């Protein structure tokens, strides 16, 4: 057995697997084409006014601390499950620790899922013509052998198979390429919408949880807890004493009429007034 015979046997063994793979690729590309048409119909009413109206609704709901309504509006802005999940994650993760990192990770996951969706048709763009070429060349070898033997019927059948697989492979590549281009544009626009919502919610203040105690009440139960555990509670610092009151002012003595006038005993008649007074 020579090397040529080995290669001929390998190529002949791949004949039916290649034909089956080409048929499966046709079915997959038809399904993807139908899915793309459905995605286009979902985005029929797409536009910036709808996106801005939804963003305003989310901001208003977050301002009222109504997370349920905000999540419902955010999920309704998505055109598929990955997009709705990314928008809901932006609203859910805002008040959690390390919110920017959490949101960035979910945005990356959403981008990866979109790329994985595009890979189906991008693979078919190259796989379709490759299957068509393999399906063309594999039947040519037995067709030439039939030509040498004068078997015209076998030659005709092999050439029909070869040309048919070529056409099918080219059709797979063309349709898959068109689907990939349209989806690439749709998913890029979806990602832009998600980024727009994320930027629009960045300046909305995060409301504290209603279950969280106020700042001034967190230290109130410290004394009972210390008494239960036996810990020493420092005594409260006494207020500084108030400054002593000023002494009462001394009564002011009446100003005498004359510094040299003698004091009259009590009960005596008043002295006569001087002349000319």
Secondary structure, DSSP 8 states (H G I E B T S, - for coil): --HHHHHHHHHHHHHHHHHHHHHHHHHHHHHHHHHHHHHHHHTTT--HHHHHHHHHHHHHHHHTT-HHHHHHHHHHT-SSHHHHHHHHHHHHTTTSTTHHHHHHHHHHHHHHHHHHHHHHHHHHHHHHHHHHHHHHHHHHHHHHHHHHHT-HHHHHHHHHHHHHHHHHHHHHHHHHHHHHHHHHHHHHHHHHHHHHHHHHTTTS-----TTS--GGGTTTTHHHHHHHHT--------------------------S-TT-----TTS------TT-
